[in-house]
Amino acid sequence: MSIILITGATAGFGKACAEKFAQHKHDLIITGRRQERLEELKTSLEQQYGVKVLPLTFDVREEQTVASTLEAIPEAWKQVEVLINNAGLAAGLSTVDEGSTDDWNAMLDTNVKGLLYVSRTVIPWLKAQGKGHIINLGSIAGSQVYAKGNVYCASKAAVDAISQGMRIDLLPFGIKVTNVCPGAAETEFSVVRFKGDEDKAKDVYKGLKPLSAEDVADVIFYCTTLPPHVCINHLEITPLQQASAYYYQRN
């Protein structure tokens, strides 16, 4: 039994990962901004699977809060073996000259800086153990830029570069790093991007059978079950009807 730390666990990939790892009897540290959802998830997972769950409410964008909250947890909980840097979002869809700087800051502060803040605190725990696995949630948008996706794509390109850098930095310590890059997946992602416009969000997946959060969680779980000497560095996953960030076969 291992301890798994998952950021952004209140919905989407994060919640699905929490459920997947709990099914396999791993204890969990789950983080997010919505305390009520975290508490509901904690209760559900503990009752269903008999695991221990530590919920931590914070925004990954807040550097000092991230560090102080994580450092304050009991030492026994710091025996983390898998860190899943899942917290992230897309905000808006516009050309650079029409983009909202608030949207840009939200994406860069969450997708890039938030990932770094959490990792900076947790990595010393992994190094002290001489083992561990970091899963960073990237996107196919990190390698293939699409129209009006500019800053979101840039943030996920940064996740790719950071993942490669982490892999190099942590090589001497036996710590795995995997950048998991999903394509079209139906979660809260598009609803958030379009500021709650559910009709607009549904249009993104029109004519497609997109990935589910559970599909992505299954792949992430698989990556963590490989033999100690095997590391998947970069993994891209799309629905069958999607070949790239811009080529789709819609029904």
N, C-alpha and C positions, 0 to 999 in steps of 0.2 A: 504494500500500500504506500502510495506516494502522496505528497502534497502538491496540488496544482494551483497556481495563481492565475486567475483570468480577469483581465480588465474589460470593462464594457460588458458585464455579464447580465444586464437587465433585459436584453433582447437579442434577436438575430444570432449571429455566429457565436457570440459569447455565451448566451444562455444555452444554446444547443451543445456547446462544448462542455458546459457545466453538467448538463444532463448525461452526456455520453461518458464522461470520466466518472461521475457518481455511479452510474450503472456498473462500472467496473471496480467499484469500491475504493476509489481514491478520495481522500479528504480534499477540501477545496477552500481557497481564499477567493472570494468573489468581490469585485469592485464595480462601482458605478455611481452615477449622480442621483439616481432615484431610489431613496432608502426603502420606501414601501415595497417596491418590486424586489429589491435584494432580500428583504425579510421574508417575503412570500416564497421566493426561490429557495432560501435557506430551509424554511419549514418543510416545503415540498420534498426537497432532496433528502433531508434527514429522515423524514417519515417513510419515504419510499425505499431508500437504499441503505439506511443505517450508517451513513457517513457523517463526519463532522464538517460543518461549514462555518467559516468566519466571514461575515459580510463587512465590507469597509466602504463607507460612503464618502467619496471625494471626486473632484474633477481632475483628470490627469493633466489639465493645463496649468494647474496651480502648483508650481514647483515646490514651494516650502511645505504645503499641505501634503503633497505626495510623500516627500521624504519623512516628515514628522509622523504621519499616520502609519506608514509601513514600519518605520524603525521602532514604533511604540508597541508593536504586537509582541506577544510572548515569544521567548526564544524558541520554544518547541515548534511554533508555527513558521519559523524562518528556515526550516529544513525543506525548502521548496525544491522540487526536482524539475518541474516544468513551468515555465513562464509563458503565458499566451498573451502577447500584446495585441489585443483585439480592438480596444477602444479607438473609434475613428468615425469619420462621417464625410459625406459630400454635401456641400451647401451651394445651391444655385447652379445655373448652367447658362453661361453668357460669354460673350467675347471679352477679351482683356480690357478694352476701352470702356465697356459697359459694366464691368464686374463690380460687385460690392466689396469694399475693403473689409467690412465686417465678416463677410463670408470667407474671404481669403484668410483672415486672421484665425477664424474658427477652425478652418481645415489645417493650416500649417501648425497652429498651436496644439491641436489635438493629435493629428496624424503623425506629426514629426516630433515636436518637442515633448508631447505627452509620453510617447513611446520611449524617448530618451530619458525622461525624468524617472519613470518607473524602472527602466533597465539599469540606470545608474545606481539605484538603491539595491536592487535585487541581485545583480551580478556578483557583488562581493560574497553574498551567501552561497552562490553556486561555486565560486572559486574556492571557498573554504572547504567545501565538500569534495572538490575534485571531480565533480560531475554535474550534469544538468542539461536541460534542453530549452532553448528559447525559440518560440514560434512567433514570427512577426506576420501580421495580416497585411499583405500587400494587395495588389490588384493587377489584372492584365493592363490596366490603365497606366501602370508604372513603366511599361515598355512600349506601349502603343498609344500615342496621343490621339484623341478624337476631338471633333469640332466642339468648341465651347467648354471643353473639359480642362483647359489649360492649367489652372492652379491645383485642382484635384489631382490631375495626372502628375504634376510636378511633386506633389506631396507623396505620392506612391512611388515615384522614381527615387525619391529620397529614402523611402523605406527599403527599397532594393539595395541602394548604395550602403545604407547603414547596416543592413543584414550582412552584406559581403564584408564590410569592415569589422563587424562583430565576430564573424567566422574567423577572420585572420587574428584579431586580438585575443580570442579565447582558445585558439588552437593549442597553446601549451598547457591548457587547463582541462582538456578533455570535455569541453562543453560544446554541445551541438547547437547549431543555429539553422533554422529553416524559414525561408520566405515563402509563404503560401499565398498564391495569387489567383483568386477566383475571378470568373467572368460574371455573366448575368445571373444574379441570385436574388430571389424575391424574399426580401426581409423588410424592415422598416427603412432601409437605405434610401429608396426613391421617394418615399413619403417625406422623409427628413429633407432630402435635397430640394423638393418642390414645396417646402414649407407647409406640409399638411394637405396638399392638394392630391387626394387619393385617386381621382380620375386620371390626372396627369401621370401619376406614378404607375397606374395600371397599364397605360399606353406603352410604357417602356417594354413590357413583357408580352404585348399583344402578339398572338400567333406563335408564341414560344412555350416550351416547357422548360422554365428556368431551373437553375439549381435551387435547392432548398437549404436552409441553414443546417439541417441535419446532414445533408450530403457533404457539406464542407467540414462539419464536425467529425464525420466519419474519416475523412482524409487526414485531418489533423491528428486524430487519435492513432490512425495507422502509422503516421510518421514517428510517433513516440514509442511504438512497440517494436521497432526494428532492433537487431542485435547491437550491442554497444559500439562495435567498430563500423557501423553503417550510418551514414548521415545523408539525408536528402537536403541539399543546399537550397534548391529553388524548385518550386512545383507550381505549375499552372493548371487550372481546372476550369472547364467551361461546360455548358450544356451541349448536347450533341448538335443542336441547331446553330451554334455559334462557333465560328472558326477563329475569330480575332475580335478586337475591340469594335470593329466596324463591319465585319462580314457576318450576316445572319441569313438563315433560311427560314423565313416565317411562313406559317400555314395560312 
